Amino acid sequence: MIRAAACALLLATPVLAQTPAATPAATPNPFATPIAAEAGVIRVDVREFAAIPDIAGVAARMMKLVPEPGGTRYFVNDMRGPIYTVSSDGARVAQFIDINDPKWGIAVQSQGRERGMQAFALHPQFNARGTPGYGKFYTWSDVVDTVPAADFVPKGGGNTHDTVLLEWTARTPGAGAYDGGAPRELLRAQQPYSNHNGGDATFNPYATGAEANVLYIGLADGGSGGDPQNHSQDMASAFGKILRIDPLGKNSRNGKYGIPASNPFVRRDGALAEIYALGVRNPQRFGWDPSNGKMYMSDIGQNIVEEISPVTSGANLGWNVWEGSFRYAARGVDTTSPRSDPAMTYPIAEYDHTDPLMTGRAAVTGVVVVRSNAVPALRNRILFADNPSGEVFHVSADNVPAGGQDVVQRVLFNDGGQARTLLELVKAKNTQQGKTPAARPDLRISAGRDGQVFLLNKADGVVRLVLAPAR
């Protein structure tokens, strides 16, 4: 892993963001050995924790679960606009807010699988009366309205919709439903294409002091395929980046949010001061190791490689010059000189789309670093998943790998004495619900309290809690 200072020095020399031409070495299958189907499998129990309501007969499109700071509830969102509260035991589910309600004047763009409310975050001071963050939470959502001027504009493509960061302020945070007014817009990005637009938006749950109040935002490369505008390596563009802001500050160009003085490029000419890391394609989810503060990201790949990568201040994750450990080569990757640019930060684990465990498509998600004994078999493991197949994977959090697929091992779920994937559990639940069994679960993983691990999906409306196997 590149240290922050060294990375910033290396980045002083601009990286030319030119897509390498495919060569005879280009391959759609860089990993000859498949992920082991049985070796290294961790089997755990899972129980249905909560049921999130359908909308018009269609299962909740769950993206994220967040523990309530200073409270006992959990919050879960549906991409189409609602955010629900869930009691600590999972028995009570109530709608806290629907940001798509016409009274807010916000029309969530939720067509297709990839658009909608990408993420939300509760300010760490959400329940701390008398603090600046009291009652505040943030939604990172695709919206229909493209009339307001965008803060970040792509270098090409169309104007399909905008992705907007909104700040909401509840008068009574602990109330059953949101009782505040209309939201305040912090920033807006104009989207040139309809696919992979947003990403995660989250506070580091293990941070203290000023760092605890800093919001990390994933903004994808703008969509289409291959980053056609070369956004990800362009330091003047917010696209293809992880941004880091103080949502309660005012020193941004639009005066609506703050830019931490510790951001790595605040004094670099021609670079956006909001940038924390660059070279990402579709930064789905972030996770931190509670034992050492290391940050990880799941970044959805183009056609070949899915990756879990470390993120440090100023890091260049490589896209669109690199896809995982290999040079990007359109419909393949060039395997001749893997991981050969010392200025790049490469994955700790990766897998390819041709692996037999995949279901024709692949898209990585995660990341949860488990350090508690809540489920002893998962302690000191980094968990992530593939959302179309419903496969859950683990690698070591102590002996962190240096890329590759051979280190990736499976997590399976006990079900009547059988080992199941999440997709198999979802299909069985769909049958109980009288619905057609889903072809894919669109899995997400979220961390709860005290080492809890929750599994969300978009096919059966069930939040599942991972448990230690019953003796």
C-alpha positions in Angstrom: 0.0 0.0 0.0 1.4 3.4 -0.9 1.7 5.8 2.0 -0.2 9.1 1.6 2.9 11.3 1.3 4.7 9.1 -1.2 1.5 8.8 -3.2 1.1 12.5 -3.4 4.7 12.9 -4.6 4.2 10.3 -7.3 1.0 11.9 -8.4 2.8 15.2 -9.0 3.6 13.8 -12.4 0.3 13.6 -14.3 -0.8 10.2 -15.5 -1.9 10.2 -19.1 -5.4 8.7 -19.2 -5.2 6.9 -22.5 -6.9 3.6 -23.0 -4.3 1.1 -24.1 -5.0 -0.7 -27.3 -5.8 -4.4 -27.1 -2.7 -6.5 -27.7 -2.3 -10.2 -28.5 -1.8 -10.7 -24.8 -5.3 -9.3 -24.0 -7.6 -11.9 -22.4 -11.1 -11.9 -21.0 -9.9 -14.5 -18.4 -6.8 -13.3 -16.5 -7.2 -15.9 -13.6 -6.7 -19.4 -14.8 -7.7 -21.0 -11.5 -11.4 -20.6 -10.5 -12.4 -19.6 -7.0 -12.5 -22.7 -4.9 -16.1 -24.0 -4.6 -15.4 -25.9 -1.4 -11.9 -25.3 0.0 -11.8 -22.5 2.6 -15.6 -22.2 2.8 -16.9 -20.6 6.0 -20.4 -21.8 6.9 -22.6 -19.6 9.0 -26.2 -19.3 10.0 -28.5 -16.5 8.9 -31.9 -15.4 10.0 -34.6 -13.2 8.6 -34.2 -10.0 10.7 -36.7 -7.6 9.2 -39.1 -7.2 6.2 -39.0 -4.0 4.2 -42.3 -3.3 2.3 -42.9 -3.8 -1.4 -43.8 -0.8 -3.5 -46.6 -1.5 -6.0 -45.9 -5.2 -5.6 -42.2 -4.9 -6.4 -39.7 -5.9 -3.7 -37.8 -3.2 -1.9 -34.7 -2.2 -3.7 -32.5 -2.1 -0.6 -29.0 -0.5 -0.9 -27.8 0.2 2.6 -28.4 -0.3 6.3 -27.0 2.2 8.8 -27.0 2.0 12.6 -28.5 5.1 14.2 -25.8 7.2 15.9 -26.7 7.7 19.5 -29.8 5.5 19.2 -30.9 1.9 18.9 -32.6 1.8 15.5 -31.3 0.9 12.1 -32.1 2.9 8.9 -32.6 1.1 5.6 -33.3 2.7 2.2 -35.2 1.7 -0.9 -33.6 3.1 -4.1 -37.0 4.5 -5.2 -37.0 7.1 -2.3 -38.1 5.7 1.1 -35.9 5.4 4.1 -37.2 3.1 6.8 -36.4 2.7 10.5 -36.0 -0.8 11.9 -36.1 -1.5 15.6 -33.1 -3.1 17.3 -34.8 -6.5 17.3 -36.0 -6.1 13.7 -39.6 -6.5 14.7 -40.8 -3.0 13.9 -40.3 -1.3 10.5 -41.7 2.2 9.8 -41.2 4.6 7.0 -39.1 7.6 8.2 -39.2 9.6 5.0 -39.9 9.2 1.3 -37.6 11.7 -0.5 -39.6 11.0 -3.6 -42.8 12.5 -2.0 -44.0 15.3 -4.3 -44.1 17.7 -1.3 -40.3 17.8 -1.4 -40.1 18.7 -5.1 -37.5 15.9 -5.7 -38.3 13.3 -8.4 -35.9 10.4 -7.8 -34.7 8.9 -11.1 -35.0 5.2 -10.4 -35.4 3.6 -13.8 -33.4 0.5 -14.5 -31.2 -1.4 -12.0 -28.6 1.3 -11.4 -30.4 4.6 -10.8 -32.1 5.8 -7.7 -31.0 6.7 -4.1 -27.5 5.4 -4.2 -26.7 5.9 -0.5 -27.6 7.8 2.6 -25.7 8.7 5.7 -26.7 9.9 9.2 -24.5 12.5 10.7 -22.5 11.2 13.7 -24.1 13.9 15.8 -27.6 12.9 14.6 -28.9 12.4 18.2 -26.5 14.8 20.0 -28.7 17.8 20.9 -26.9 21.2 20.7 -24.3 20.0 18.1 -24.1 21.3 14.5 -25.0 17.9 13.1 -28.1 17.4 15.3 -30.9 15.8 13.3 -28.9 15.9 10.0 -28.7 13.1 7.4 -27.7 13.1 3.8 -29.0 11.4 0.7 -27.0 10.8 -2.5 -29.6 10.3 -5.2 -30.2 10.3 -8.9 -32.9 12.9 -9.8 -34.9 13.7 -12.8 -34.6 17.5 -12.7 -31.6 18.7 -14.6 -32.5 22.4 -14.7 -30.4 23.7 -11.8 -26.8 24.4 -12.7 -24.6 21.5 -11.8 -21.4 21.9 -9.7 -19.7 19.1 -11.6 -20.2 18.8 -15.4 -18.8 15.9 -17.6 -16.5 16.5 -20.5 -18.9 14.8 -23.0 -21.9 12.6 -23.4 -25.5 13.7 -22.8 -27.5 15.1 -19.8 -29.5 12.1 -18.7 -30.1 13.1 -15.1 -28.3 14.6 -12.1 -26.9 13.0 -9.0 -27.5 15.3 -6.0 -26.3 15.3 -2.4 -29.0 16.7 -0.1 -28.9 17.6 3.6 -32.0 17.0 5.6 -32.6 18.2 9.2 -35.0 16.5 11.5 -36.4 18.6 14.4 -36.8 15.5 16.5 -34.3 12.9 15.3 -35.7 10.2 17.5 -39.3 10.6 16.2 -41.0 7.8 14.3 -41.1 9.9 11.1 -39.2 12.8 9.7 -40.5 16.1 11.0 -38.2 18.6 9.4 -38.5 20.8 6.3 -37.3 20.7 2.7 -33.6 19.6 2.2 -30.6 21.8 1.5 -28.7 21.0 -1.7 -25.0 20.6 -1.2 -23.7 19.5 -4.6 -24.9 18.4 -7.9 -23.3 16.3 -10.7 -24.6 16.3 -14.3 -24.7 12.7 -15.5 -23.7 12.0 -19.2 -25.0 8.5 -19.3 -27.6 6.4 -17.5 -25.4 3.8 -15.9 -23.0 3.6 -12.9 -23.4 7.2 -11.7 -23.2 7.5 -8.0 -21.6 5.3 -5.3 -21.4 5.3 -1.6 -21.8 8.3 0.7 -20.7 7.6 4.3 -19.0 8.8 7.4 -16.2 6.6 8.8 -18.0 5.0 11.7 -14.8 4.3 13.7 -13.2 7.8 13.3 -12.9 10.3 16.2 -12.6 14.0 16.5 -12.9 16.2 13.3 -12.4 13.1 11.1 -15.6 11.6 12.4 -17.6 14.4 10.7 -16.1 14.1 7.3 -18.3 12.6 4.5 -16.8 10.3 1.9 -18.6 10.3 -1.5 -18.1 8.0 -4.4 -18.8 9.5 -7.8 -18.4 7.0 -10.7 -16.8 7.8 -14.0 -20.0 9.0 -15.7 -21.0 5.7 -17.3 -21.1 4.3 -20.8 -18.1 2.0 -21.1 -14.4 2.4 -20.7 -14.6 6.0 -19.4 -14.9 7.5 -22.8 -14.2 11.0 -21.6 -11.2 9.9 -19.5 -12.7 11.4 -16.4 -11.1 9.1 -13.9 -7.5 10.3 -14.4 -8.4 13.9 -14.9 -7.7 15.8 -11.7 -9.9 18.7 -12.8 -13.0 16.3 -13.0 -15.0 15.0 -10.0 -16.0 11.9 -12.0 -14.2 8.7 -11.3 -13.2 9.9 -7.8 -13.7 9.5 -4.1 -14.5 12.9 -2.7 -14.1 14.0 0.9 -16.0 16.9 2.3 -17.2 18.5 5.5 -21.0 18.8 4.9 -21.3 21.5 7.6 -18.5 23.7 6.2 -18.7 26.6 3.7 -15.4 26.9 1.9 -16.3 25.0 -1.3 -16.6 26.9 -4.5 -20.4 27.0 -4.2 -20.2 27.9 -0.5 -22.5 25.0 0.5 -20.0 22.6 2.1 -16.5 22.5 3.4 -13.3 21.1 2.1 -11.0 19.6 4.8 -7.6 21.2 4.9 -6.1 17.7 5.1 -7.4 16.7 1.7 -4.4 15.6 -0.5 -4.9 18.0 -3.4 -6.0 21.2 -1.8 -2.8 23.0 -2.9 -2.3 21.4 -6.2 -3.0 23.7 -9.2 -5.6 22.3 -11.6 -6.9 19.7 -9.2 -10.3 19.7 -7.4 -9.7 20.2 -3.7 -12.6 17.8 -2.9 -10.7 14.8 -4.3 -9.5 12.2 -1.8 -8.6 9.4 -4.3 -8.8 9.0 -8.1 -8.9 6.3 -10.7 -12.2 4.6 -9.8 -14.9 3.3 -12.1 -17.9 2.7 -9.9 -17.0 2.9 -6.2 -20.0 1.0 -4.8 -19.2 0.8 -1.1 -16.5 1.8 1.4 -15.5 0.0 4.6 -13.0 0.7 7.4 -11.1 -1.7 9.6 -12.1 -0.9 13.2 -8.7 -2.2 14.5 -6.4 0.0 12.4 -8.5 2.5 10.5 -7.6 1.2 7.0 -10.1 2.1 4.3 -11.3 -0.3 1.6 -13.5 0.1 -1.5 -15.5 -2.2 -3.7 -15.1 -1.0 -7.3 -17.3 -2.5 -10.0 -15.2 -3.4 -13.1 -15.8 -3.0 -16.8 -16.0 -6.4 -18.5 -13.3 -8.4 -16.8 -12.1 -7.7 -13.2 -14.0 -7.0 -10.0 -11.9 -5.6 -7.2 -11.6 -4.8 -3.5 -8.9 -2.1 -3.1 -7.3 -0.2 -0.2 -7.9 3.6 -0.3 -5.4 6.0 1.1 -5.2 9.8 0.9 -4.1 10.7 -2.7 -4.2 7.2 -4.0 -4.6 6.5 -7.7 -6.6 3.3 -8.1 -5.7 3.0 -11.8 -8.9 3.2 -13.8 -9.1 3.6 -16.9 -5.5 2.7 -17.5 -5.7 -0.3 -15.2 -8.6 -2.7 -14.5 -7.6 -4.4 -11.3 -4.0 -5.6 -11.5 -3.9 -5.5 -15.3 -3.8 -2.9 -18.0 -7.2 -2.2 -19.4 -7.7 -3.4 -22.9 -11.3 -2.8 -23.9 -12.9 -6.3 -24.0 -10.0 -7.8 -22.2 -7.0 -7.0 -20.0 -3.3 -7.2 -20.9 -1.7 -9.7 -18.6 1.9 -9.2 -19.7 3.0 -6.7 -17.0 0.6 -6.9 -14.0 0.9 -4.4 -11.2 4.0 -2.8 -12.8 3.3 1.0 -12.2 4.5 1.9 -8.7 2.3 5.0 -8.8 -0.9 3.0 -8.7 -2.7 1.4 -5.8 -3.7 -2.1 -6.7 -6.4 -4.4 -5.3 -6.1 -6.7 -2.3 -8.5 -9.2 -3.9 -10.1 -9.5 -7.3 -12.0 -12.0 -9.5 -13.0 -12.2 -13.1 -16.4 -12.4 -14.8 -15.7 -15.8 -16.3 -15.4 -17.6 -13.0 -17.8 -20.5 -12.8 -19.4 -19.2 -9.6 -20.7 -16.1 -11.5 -24.1 -16.1 -13.2 -23.1 -14.5 -16.5 -22.6 -11.1 -15.0 -20.5 -9.9 -12.1 -20.5 -6.7 -9.9 -18.6 -6.5 -6.6 -20.0 -5.0 -3.5 -19.1 -4.8 0.2 -17.0 -4.0 2.2 -17.2 -5.1 5.9 -14.1 -5.8 8.0 -15.0 -8.1 10.9 -13.0 -7.8 14.2 -15.6 -8.9 16.8 -16.4 -12.4 18.0 -20.1 -12.0 17.1 -19.5 -14.7 14.5 -16.2 -16.3 15.5 -15.5 -17.9 12.1 -15.6 -14.5 10.4 -13.4 -12.7 12.9 -10.4 -11.0 11.3 -11.8 -11.5 7.8 -12.7 -8.9 5.1 -16.1 -9.6 3.7 -17.4 -8.7 0.3 -19.8 -10.1 -2.3 -20.9 -10.3 -5.9 -24.3 -8.8 -6.2 -25.8 -10.6 -9.3 -24.8 -14.1 -8.2 -25.4 -13.6 -4.4 -21.9 -15.1 -3.6 -20.3 -13.8 -0.4 -16.5 -14.0 -0.1 -13.8 -13.5 2.5 -10.1 -12.8 2.7 -7.7 -12.2 5.6 -7.8 -8.8 7.3 -4.4 -9.5 9.0 -2.4 -11.0 6.2 -4.0 -8.7 3.7 -3.5 -10.2 0.2 -1.8 -8.5 -2.7 -4.5 -9.1 -5.4 -5.5 -12.1 -7.3 -8.4 -14.5 -7.2 -6.7 -17.5 -5.5 -7.0 -15.8 -2.1 -10.8 -15.4 -2.4 -12.9 -17.9 -0.5 -16.6 -18.4 0.0 -19.1 -17.8 2.8 -22.2 -20.1 2.6 -25.3 -20.2 4.7 -26.7 -23.1 6.6 -30.3 -24.0 5.6 -31.7 -27.2 6.9 -28.3 -28.9 6.9 -27.5 -27.7 3.4 -25.0 -25.0 2.4 -26.7 -22.3 0.4 -25.9 -19.1 -1.4 -27.9 -16.0 -0.8 -29.5 -16.4 -4.2 -30.8 -19.8 -3.2 -32.2 -18.4 0.0 -33.9 -15.6 -1.9 -35.4 -18.0 -4.5 -36.9 -20.1 -1.7 -38.3 -17.0 -0.1 -39.8 -15.8 -3.4 -41.6 -19.2 -3.7 -43.0 -18.7 -0.2 -44.2 -15.2 -1.2 -45.9 -16.6 -4.3 -43.5 -14.7 -6.6 -41.4 -15.9 -9.5 -38.0 -16.8 -8.1 -35.5 -14.1 -8.8 -32.7 -14.6 -11.3 -30.4 -12.4 -9.3 -30.6 -11.0 -5.7 -28.6 -7.7 -6.2 -26.9 -8.3 -2.9 -25.5 -5.7 -0.6 -23.6 -6.1 2.7 -23.8 -3.7 5.6 -22.2 -3.5 9.1 -24.4 -3.2 12.1 -23.3 -2.8 15.7 -20.8 -4.8 17.6 -19.7 -6.9 14.6 -23.1 -7.5 13.2 -23.2 -8.3 9.5 -26.4 -7.7 7.5 -27.3 -8.9 4.0 -29.7 -6.8 1.9 -31.1 -7.5 -1.6 -33.5 -6.2 -4.1 -35.6 -9.4 -4.7 -37.5 -10.5 -1.6 -37.6 -7.5 0.8 -35.8 -9.4 3.6 -32.9 -8.0 5.7 -30.9 -11.0 7.0 -28.6 -11.1 10.0 -25.5 -13.4 9.8 -25.1 -15.6 13.0 -22.7 -18.1 14.4 -23.8 -21.6 13.6 -26.0 -23.2 16.3 -24.2 -25.9 18.3 
